Amino acid sequence: MTLRTDNVPTDMSLTDGIVTLRPWQPADAEAIFAAIEESRPELQQWLPAAGGVTHVNEVRQYIAMTLEWRETRVAYDFVIADAQTGGVLGGCGLTQINRNHHFANLYYWVRCGSARRGVARRAIRLAARFGMEAVGLARVEIVVQPENTASLRAAESAGAVREGVLRNRLTVHDTPGDAVMFSLIPADFGSRRT
C-alpha cells in the first residue's frame, strides 16, 4: 500500500450532517480564539499548547502553519464546525504521519459549550475515515492521558480499540506520563485495505 498524498484536495471538507470538518482558514482566527478562551482551563490541562494561546495573533500564526502543512502533506488540521450554523466547535487533525508504516496520530478538542453532545466522536470518525480513504493510512492512533475521562469516552464511543497503556508516552507540562493507546483501522469502518 502507498500513501495517496498527491491526490488529497487541500480544501476538502467532510461532514456527517451534524458536524463538518474543514481546513482552518484565516477568517476562523477570532472564532477559534473565542473557543480557546471558553475552554482554557481544560485545554491547559490536556492540550497545553492550545491552552497557552493568549492572543488571536497566535491563532493566526498557527492557521498559517496548518495551511502550509496541508499543502506539503505534513499534517491535516481541521476546524470542527456545526454543520448547520458553521459555528466553531473545536479542532482536530491528523499529525505525525508515518509514511513508511502508514499511520498517523489523531488529536481532537471540543469547546466546553459543545461538550457531551457527541461532537468529538463524530469528528474522530470523520477524520479517521479521511485518513484512510484520502491519505491511504492503514492505522490511525489516538493517544490519551489516563485521567482525561472525556477524551477516553470519545475515543471509545467512536469505535476506537483500546490497545493498552504506554509508559511515559506523553510529555505534558514538561512531565512524561503514561497514555492510553487507541487505534482505528479500515476494518473498523467495514472496509478492508490491501
C-alpha atoms as one frame of an Amber mdcrd trajectory, in Angstrom:
protein
   0.000   0.000   0.000   1.186   3.507  -0.689   0.019   6.754   0.806  -2.068
   8.669  -1.683  -0.785  12.096  -0.747  -0.710  13.558  -4.228  -4.476  13.362
  -4.692  -5.723  14.864  -1.417  -7.575  18.127  -2.092  -6.181  20.865   0.110
  -9.623  22.446   0.614 -11.579  19.258   1.345 -14.467  19.484   3.830 -16.033
  16.448   5.479 -19.471  16.198   7.083 -21.911  13.763   8.601 -24.713  16.330
   8.560 -24.202  17.211  12.244 -20.561  18.310  12.288 -18.319  19.460   9.467
 -14.545  19.233   9.381 -12.922  21.835   7.176  -9.405  23.189   6.826  -8.533
  26.071   9.110  -8.795  29.438   7.348  -7.544  32.919   8.350 -11.156  34.066
   8.816 -11.542  31.470  11.612  -8.972  33.087  13.912 -11.313  35.077  16.149
 -13.879  32.275  16.493 -11.155  29.762  17.328  -9.637  32.153  19.850 -13.081
  32.567  21.473 -13.389  28.759  21.697  -9.942  28.588  23.316 -10.854  31.338
  25.789 -14.059  29.489  26.726 -12.160  26.236  27.258  -8.835  27.493  28.607
  -8.702  25.525  31.925  -9.429  22.209  30.187  -7.068  22.924  27.300  -4.279
  23.933  29.675  -4.687  20.637  31.479  -4.892  18.278  28.486  -3.574  20.242
  25.478  -1.274  22.913  26.922  -0.073  24.196  23.543  -3.619  25.322  22.754
  -4.391  26.352  26.325  -1.348  28.597  26.359  -2.572  30.703  23.421  -3.132
  34.195  24.805  -3.731  36.340  21.713  -5.648  35.989  18.472  -2.428  36.655
  16.523  -1.050  33.356  17.825  -4.092  31.642  16.318  -3.461  33.429  13.010
   0.138  32.193  13.007  -0.992  28.644  13.761  -3.571  28.769  10.965  -0.864
  29.849   8.518   1.224  26.847   9.601  -1.707  24.431   9.203  -2.274  25.660
   5.668   1.400  25.102   4.856   1.345  21.635   6.453  -1.716  20.715   4.392
  -0.109  21.954   1.163   3.044  19.958   1.880   1.049  16.931   3.142   2.763
  17.000   6.551  -0.486  17.200   8.564  -4.203  17.698   8.035  -5.755  20.009
  10.624  -9.476  20.768  10.698 -11.892  23.134  12.357 -14.779  21.182  13.829
 -17.855  23.212  12.898 -21.588  22.876  13.393 -22.890  21.583  10.047 -25.978
  23.806  10.211 -24.627  27.094  11.573 -20.915  26.880  10.736 -20.075  27.803
  14.332 -16.681  26.648  15.609 -16.976  23.680  17.977 -13.286  22.783  18.279
 -10.424  21.358  16.276  -8.905  18.053  15.246  -6.318  16.703  12.882  -4.024
  14.019  11.634  -0.416  14.679  12.617   2.860  12.795  12.953   2.142  10.973
   9.697   4.441   7.982   9.332   4.772   7.363   5.604   6.786   4.148   5.991
   4.224   2.363   8.132   1.063   4.208   7.022  -0.209   5.532  10.334  -0.837
   8.892  11.946  -1.857  10.456  15.245  -5.383  11.851  15.587  -5.928  14.714
  18.035  -9.177  16.462  18.909 -10.590  19.064  21.259 -14.104  20.398  21.698
 -15.013  23.723  23.255 -16.660  23.404  26.675 -20.006  24.789  25.491 -20.286
  21.936  22.974 -19.096  19.107  25.230 -21.185  15.963  25.826 -23.011  16.267
  22.502 -21.067  13.636  20.548 -19.011  16.239  18.676 -15.641  14.583  19.403
 -16.976  11.130  18.469 -18.231  12.426  15.129 -15.001  14.337  14.437 -12.898
  11.266  15.241 -14.881   9.124  12.805 -14.726  11.719  10.016 -11.008  12.464
  10.421 -10.005   8.802  10.692 -12.025   7.842   7.635 -10.454  10.740   5.720
  -7.004   9.477   6.741  -7.727   6.004   5.465  -9.641   6.835   2.302  -7.947
  10.031   1.128  -4.455   9.700   2.575  -4.166   5.912   2.441  -3.433   5.265
   6.100  -3.644   1.720   7.429  -3.943   2.884  11.037  -4.969   5.975  12.967
  -3.765   6.247  16.566  -5.331   8.192  19.418  -3.126   8.721  22.466  -4.873
   9.938  25.640  -3.806  10.637  29.217  -5.464   8.038  31.511  -7.027  10.813
  33.625  -8.706  12.507  30.643 -12.008  10.695  31.010 -13.875  12.814  28.457
 -11.311  12.072  25.755 -11.233   8.379  26.683 -15.032   8.211  26.358 -14.915
   9.996  22.996 -12.358   7.543  21.576 -14.327   4.554  22.852 -17.669   5.865
  21.575 -16.081   6.476  18.151 -15.296   2.762  17.988 -11.552   3.075  18.523
  -9.979  -0.048  20.001  -8.174   0.387  23.300  -4.822  -1.367  22.929  -3.147
  -0.683  26.250  -1.327   1.803  28.433   2.035   3.021  27.159   4.529   4.072
  29.809   5.888   7.627  29.583   4.283   8.062  26.152   3.165  11.702  26.513
   5.016  14.681  27.916   2.600  17.295  29.246   3.824  20.345  31.173   7.385
  19.003  30.773   6.494  15.821  32.673   6.490  12.415  30.971   3.401  10.364
  31.734   1.553   7.261  30.715  -1.025   7.272  27.922  -3.791   5.020  26.698
  -3.335   3.935  23.081  -6.394   3.547  20.863  -6.475   2.739  17.171  -8.824
   2.717  14.221  -8.120   0.693  11.084 -10.055   0.369   7.811 -11.833  -2.797
   9.034 -13.398  -0.676  11.800 -15.302   1.124   9.052 -16.444  -2.023   7.301
 -13.788  -1.822   4.597 -10.506  -3.604   4.151  -7.294  -2.203   2.776  -4.807
  -4.385   0.929
